[in-house]
Amino acid sequence: MKGAVLAGTQSGVGKTVAALAIIQAFDQDGYSVQPAKAGPDFIDPSHHTAIADCPSRTLDIWLEGVDGVRRNYYRGNGDFCVVEGVMGLYDGDCSSTAMVAEALDLPIILVVDAKAGMESVAATAHGFRSYASHAGRDIDVAGILAQRAHGGRHAEGIRDALPDEIQYFGRIPPQSSLSIPDRHLGLEMGSESPLDTKALTEAAETIHTEQIIAAARAPPRPEAPSEDVQSQSSISKTNSGFNSTPNTEVSHPRIAIADDSAFCFRYPATVELLNNRANVITFSPLADDPLPICDGVYLPGGYPELHGATLAESQALRSLADRATDGLPVLAECGGLMTLADSLTTTDGDTYEMAGVLPLSVQMEDRYQALDHVKLRADHSTLTADTGEVRKGHEFHYSAATVDSDARFAFTVERGDGIDGTHDGVIEYQTLATYCHLHPASGAFDTFIERVRS
């Protein structure tokens, strides 16, 4: 599968809108598109999924390694892969867009804000292309997509000013309807605020898909195939990625995953691995679904802070708390940690009683409290690691946790902030809750399945 990487000159330049317009353009031309996202983000991929109608792949060097990124790429399906970058092209020390493009050997389409420029847009593109050798990156800035560019003389001036080695792949017209509302953690989710269909269709008509296809390449194959995660082609093409029919192998554990707008941050590869090696069932604490009969629970991250009153009255959380205190294995990440706390206080000062499984309380803050790739070393054998093992992940949250003096931690933080700057992973009963989001390439979910099975 050939593809290209869509990179920005900086954060906020409009990469997500540009990616959605390209996906729409390919669809209108009769091509199927596999979307992907460089970096650990959950939110931008939700918009990809809303337009492409298939889960967006996560491509992150820190989380997966070079071979892991290539394997994840080839688990996708489609005639073409559009990889949306993270921040600016060269930004990020663990997994920049440039690093992902280099690992995949894909050409780069640079999104440049052309609102108040013409020849200067070409100069910007030339500088980004020339900087690659200075940065020691073997990458190819093949062309540009002019964001917020008018047609006529404006577009022609940009195209004519470009050096011969930099192509003009089209433009995104300046339309107020081509914007996505944001909140803390980033944009609103794709299911909440999809782009205006008419505006997106019009934007797609100004993109030169055939030129993009001509410039595209297929990445190198990974050195070894993945044995743990099944191909995307063998799971249902739903927005969540959950199988419509559960795995009925008797030896497979039954794992319940919280799945609603409060618990919506999970990687497709995680769902695929769990679908392949467990009987996966879902429940919604917001709908007050009862906790299903299960051998273990996975509470992914999301936005519990937006649903404090509902969660405080959730019978599902009360039954989960009862089962957790009885020793049911529960793995919770970020929003899941917040929900298992004694209480959650919003920035408005409203305090809600949560599940009360963990000896801690959570306070939402006006500014983010952590944003980084994370490296954790296990101090104890726990649900996701044996003693001494390292797990890599990422953290991004606006909440702060205050732990009781008798709280027990599972990990020492070697990179990142964790819960208290030094530790992450509160252990209580057979529950593990972290601020760290884990990717299955870390091995964490393999260990989780084995712990649940035993």
Disulfide bonds with the S-S distance in Angstrom:
none
